[in-house]
Amino acid sequence: MITTLVFREGRHHAHNPALELLPALRTEPGVMLWVDLSEPTPEETAAVLERAFAVHPVVIEDCTTDSPLPKIDAFDDYLHLVVHAVDYSKTDKFTTTDLDLILGKNFLVTFHRQPLRIVQQVLERHGRSGHAVQPVRGPDRIAHTLLDQLVEAYKPALEELRADLESIEEAVLGEAEPHELFPQVTALRKDLATLRQIVRPQRAVAAELAQGKPGFIRPVILPYLRDLAEDFARIESQASVWGDQLILTFRLYLKRSTHETNEGIKMLTGLTALTMPPILVGSWFGMNFRAMPELAPAWAYPVAAVGTFGFTAALFFYLRRKRWL
């Protein structure tokens, strides 16, 4: 689907003119174009990119195929940017959609093979007519708005990841079992690593844009692009901090589990020690020898019983003092 907005002197002037008029509109003074291709057919792609804007074949190939990394290429008449719009859900995790921006002096072409809500929102905002609508000063302003909305789209994912981290921390302080906690930690660590992999190259693209591209990006837009690069850096830093916090939390859980295991072993050792006096006395008096003088006197049994209980009680209080029981 092709959506075209025509601006005259910064104001919305026309909506979806005939594609044959685009080359002529590009040359009119005071006219700016924004053409959005959403899920375009090959015929629509050829009509806009090849015939209307004479885009280089390499750029067309980049638009119609998945790009593993964001990038920026400069040509004589335009800049070509590839960025990744992100979507996050509990089931599908991180999914990205390529958003190609072809930025010229008085035109912007956006290309995406999947519908993007951020693009649709900006189209609706700038497609309204009337004097109350803020004038659009240049295609670089629209491009920045799209990139800014792309950064805003990371907020739901960050909130989900923060909630997952807090849930794991609560489980560590609770009675979580290792077989329940370990898969959660592994999944969250993988999500944080994926987020960093998505954001890091886009931060580099934003930083390169913020250095200025004379003829395509006006100096007044550069502070906004620097702020955009800082937002990407902030997201990457947050993901890194959460990754470290997750590892620290899991190490705390392992230490607590080890401590609890050691306490259990100490208690079992103490209980085993308490059985030693009865075992020793019983083993001695239970030997089947015919000549055992200590069995003959009448006081032998009371002495053995008192000794057994006495040594057991003394050992019990000693272990309690040492906090083994």
Legacy VTK file of the C-alpha trace (Angstrom):
# vtk DataFile Version 3.0
C-alpha trace
ASCII
DATASET POLYDATA
POINTS 325 float
0.000 0.000 0.000
1.271 3.461 -0.926
0.456 6.547 1.133
1.651 9.918 -0.132
1.520 13.242 1.699
2.241 16.463 -0.174
3.245 19.566 1.794
3.402 23.132 0.494
5.224 25.668 2.637
5.147 23.174 5.504
1.366 22.650 5.372
-0.422 19.490 4.326
-1.659 20.175 0.804
-2.636 16.908 -0.874
-3.136 13.243 -0.104
-2.224 10.357 -2.416
-1.727 12.153 -5.741
-1.162 10.061 -8.837
2.232 8.372 -8.880
2.912 9.904 -12.302
2.918 13.351 -10.668
5.647 12.590 -8.128
8.656 13.441 -10.353
7.103 16.805 -11.192
6.184 17.521 -7.578
9.771 16.860 -6.492
10.975 19.771 -8.621
8.361 22.313 -7.489
9.669 24.994 -5.120
8.232 24.871 -1.608
6.907 21.313 -2.053
7.874 18.404 0.196
6.848 14.764 -0.244
6.476 11.858 2.100
5.783 8.527 0.432
5.206 5.497 2.636
5.265 1.980 1.222
3.697 -0.538 3.589
3.672 -4.176 2.446
4.171 -2.998 -1.139
3.773 -5.228 -4.149
6.688 -5.521 -6.592
4.786 -3.254 -8.993
4.345 -0.573 -6.293
8.005 -0.846 -5.329
9.113 -0.396 -8.921
6.702 2.505 -9.525
7.945 4.504 -6.536
11.581 3.573 -6.041
12.641 3.005 -9.644
10.514 5.365 -11.714
9.423 8.143 -9.338
12.642 8.572 -7.336
15.271 6.732 -9.424
16.700 4.974 -6.353
19.912 3.002 -6.770
19.334 -0.752 -7.322
21.431 -1.565 -4.254
19.049 0.480 -2.103
16.046 -1.270 -3.641
17.640 -4.626 -2.873
18.253 -3.549 0.733
14.626 -2.457 1.043
13.178 -5.700 -0.287
15.408 -8.037 1.765
16.056 -8.338 5.472
19.046 -6.390 6.713
20.800 -8.071 9.647
22.171 -4.766 10.946
21.024 -1.135 10.856
23.119 1.050 8.597
23.364 4.418 6.871
24.550 5.026 3.288
25.031 8.407 1.651
24.306 8.979 -2.048
24.410 12.133 -4.146
20.701 12.977 -3.773
19.628 11.163 -0.631
20.547 9.219 2.488
19.471 5.635 2.989
18.862 4.501 6.566
17.958 1.029 7.754
16.642 0.764 11.309
14.837 -1.975 13.190
11.430 -1.398 14.720
10.979 -3.718 17.678
7.992 -5.547 19.084
8.046 -7.566 22.298
5.604 -10.076 23.730
5.709 -12.857 26.307
5.202 -15.514 23.640
7.177 -14.269 20.634
9.779 -12.336 22.656
11.682 -9.838 20.487
10.672 -9.502 16.864
12.055 -6.797 14.602
10.851 -5.258 11.356
13.112 -3.420 8.939
12.218 0.230 8.399
14.031 1.835 5.463
14.160 5.620 5.213
15.284 7.347 2.004
15.864 10.957 2.981
16.323 13.640 0.326
16.396 17.416 0.413
12.653 17.735 -0.097
11.324 14.203 0.163
11.182 11.187 2.447
10.386 7.647 1.371
9.690 5.032 4.049
9.591 1.340 3.200
8.513 -1.519 5.474
7.300 -4.973 4.527
5.190 -5.305 7.679
2.640 -2.790 9.000
4.188 -0.492 11.597
2.024 1.330 14.095
4.608 4.055 14.678
4.608 4.966 10.983
0.823 4.955 10.838
0.602 7.254 13.859
3.001 9.790 12.346
1.171 9.608 9.000
-2.128 10.376 10.698
-0.586 13.236 12.668
0.963 14.951 9.638
-1.895 14.077 7.300
-4.317 16.408 9.099
-5.034 19.682 7.359
-5.661 23.033 8.976
-3.808 26.007 10.367
-3.823 24.521 13.883
-1.441 21.809 12.748
2.223 22.631 13.340
4.040 23.187 10.023
6.441 20.509 8.833
9.736 22.263 8.160
11.553 19.456 6.394
11.778 15.729 5.729
14.546 15.473 8.313
12.017 16.508 10.960
9.666 13.693 9.941
12.573 11.242 9.915
13.518 12.277 13.443
9.892 11.903 14.572
9.813 8.362 13.211
13.089 7.466 14.922
11.876 9.031 18.157
8.672 6.969 18.019
10.796 3.906 17.330
12.683 4.541 20.593
9.384 5.056 22.438
8.302 1.613 21.233
11.031 0.088 23.412
9.299 1.231 26.612
6.750 -1.646 26.801
9.584 -4.149 26.349
11.625 -2.454 29.092
8.650 -2.519 31.450
8.116 -6.232 30.780
11.779 -6.992 31.375
11.794 -4.951 34.586
8.720 -6.859 35.814
10.415 -10.184 35.003
13.530 -9.138 36.921
11.498 -8.077 39.960
9.568 -11.363 39.829
12.838 -13.322 39.883
14.135 -11.237 42.795
10.944 -11.933 44.760
11.278 -15.637 43.967
14.863 -15.615 45.249
13.713 -14.144 48.556
10.846 -16.620 48.707
10.828 -20.400 48.476
11.493 -20.878 44.771
12.811 -24.223 43.641
15.930 -24.372 41.436
14.087 -26.177 38.640
11.581 -23.299 38.533
14.002 -20.397 38.886
16.809 -21.429 36.554
14.714 -21.411 33.314
13.379 -17.937 34.207
16.902 -16.608 34.763
18.144 -18.135 31.504
15.219 -16.745 29.491
15.560 -13.234 30.928
19.312 -13.170 30.393
18.746 -14.186 26.772
16.160 -11.406 26.310
18.525 -8.794 27.748
21.335 -9.960 25.464
18.980 -9.780 22.471
17.930 -6.252 23.431
21.549 -5.108 23.582
22.241 -6.688 20.180
19.296 -4.798 18.678
20.028 -1.428 20.277
23.829 -1.194 19.983
24.083 -0.855 16.168
21.116 1.541 16.090
22.873 3.737 18.631
25.846 3.852 16.248
23.570 4.894 13.357
21.948 7.633 15.459
25.373 8.872 16.572
26.543 9.031 12.964
23.419 10.980 11.986
24.001 13.378 14.902
27.381 14.308 13.399
25.494 15.996 10.569
24.903 15.234 6.899
25.064 18.593 5.077
22.313 19.001 2.500
20.072 16.383 4.088
19.948 17.147 7.823
19.693 20.742 9.000
21.803 21.910 11.969
18.638 22.621 13.957
17.829 18.870 13.960
21.253 17.753 15.211
20.555 18.278 18.961
17.468 16.085 18.635
19.499 13.371 16.933
22.132 13.548 19.673
19.351 13.109 22.212
18.159 10.121 20.193
21.620 8.546 20.324
21.666 9.111 24.083
18.286 7.367 24.400
19.648 4.309 22.585
22.750 4.390 24.807
20.528 4.619 27.880
18.507 1.574 26.807
21.685 -0.422 26.153
23.140 0.633 29.504
19.918 -0.285 31.299
19.899 -3.728 29.713
23.540 -4.224 30.741
22.828 -3.150 34.337
19.832 -5.465 34.545
21.960 -8.327 33.209
24.542 -7.756 35.959
21.787 -7.430 38.552
20.247 -10.689 37.354
23.548 -12.545 37.726
24.086 -11.043 41.180
20.586 -12.082 42.230
21.122 -15.627 41.013
24.486 -15.845 42.792
22.763 -14.700 45.965
20.219 -17.452 45.476
22.955 -20.050 45.007
24.756 -18.844 48.144
21.542 -18.984 50.126
20.848 -22.478 48.825
24.390 -23.556 49.731
24.004 -22.066 53.205
20.702 -23.871 53.732
22.268 -27.111 52.529
25.187 -26.689 54.910
22.787 -26.031 57.788
20.937 -29.218 56.941
24.176 -31.191 56.803
25.243 -29.750 60.177
21.940 -30.795 61.730
22.190 -34.305 60.310
25.763 -34.518 61.564
24.635 -33.414 65.019
21.854 -35.987 65.108
24.330 -38.646 64.048
26.713 -37.560 66.819
23.936 -37.919 69.426
23.640 -41.611 68.588
27.320 -42.292 69.275
27.099 -42.818 73.107
24.235 -45.371 72.884
25.989 -47.130 70.020
29.322 -47.359 71.876
27.812 -48.503 75.178
25.404 -50.865 73.466
28.135 -52.321 71.294
30.388 -52.964 74.317
27.781 -54.560 76.494
26.258 -56.397 73.600
29.383 -58.439 72.761
28.770 -62.178 73.040
31.768 -63.173 75.187
31.307 -65.717 78.035
33.827 -64.053 80.351
32.691 -60.411 80.760
33.144 -59.472 84.470
31.416 -56.092 84.004
28.105 -57.864 83.355
28.089 -59.722 86.676
27.605 -56.907 89.292
24.065 -55.652 89.921
25.151 -52.022 89.455
26.477 -52.644 85.907
23.167 -51.848 84.182
22.434 -48.595 86.099
25.989 -47.385 85.465
25.704 -48.153 81.733
22.281 -46.463 81.521
23.387 -43.346 83.432
26.572 -43.124 81.362
24.626 -43.471 78.113
22.063 -40.786 78.940
24.663 -38.537 80.582
27.046 -38.549 77.629
24.109 -38.096 75.216
22.762 -35.111 77.183
26.210 -33.528 77.456
26.764 -33.947 73.715
23.304 -32.490 73.008
23.978 -29.297 74.969
27.396 -28.969 73.406
25.931 -29.208 69.890
23.225 -26.667 70.779
25.899 -24.294 72.013
27.720 -24.688 68.708
24.361 -24.160 66.898
24.513 -27.455 65.117
21.065 -28.333 66.358
LINES 1 326
325 0 1 2 3 4 5 6 7 8 9 10 11 12 13 14 15 16 17 18 19 20 21 22 23 24 25 26 27 28 29 30 31 32 33 34 35 36 37 38 39 40 41 42 43 44 45 46 47 48 49 50 51 52 53 54 55 56 57 58 59 60 61 62 63 64 65 66 67 68 69 70 71 72 73 74 75 76 77 78 79 80 81 82 83 84 85 86 87 88 89 90 91 92 93 94 95 96 97 98 99 100 101 102 103 104 105 106 107 108 109 110 111 112 113 114 115 116 117 118 119 120 121 122 123 124 125 126 127 128 129 130 131 132 133 134 135 136 137 138 139 140 141 142 143 144 145 146 147 148 149 150 151 152 153 154 155 156 157 158 159 160 161 162 163 164 165 166 167 168 169 170 171 172 173 174 175 176 177 178 179 180 181 182 183 184 185 186 187 188 189 190 191 192 193 194 195 196 197 198 199 200 201 202 203 204 205 206 207 208 209 210 211 212 213 214 215 216 217 218 219 220 221 222 223 224 225 226 227 228 229 230 231 232 233 234 235 236 237 238 239 240 241 242 243 244 245 246 247 248 249 250 251 252 253 254 255 256 257 258 259 260 261 262 263 264 265 266 267 268 269 270 271 272 273 274 275 276 277 278 279 280 281 282 283 284 285 286 287 288 289 290 291 292 293 294 295 296 297 298 299 300 301 302 303 304 305 306 307 308 309 310 311 312 313 314 315 316 317 318 319 320 321 322 323 324
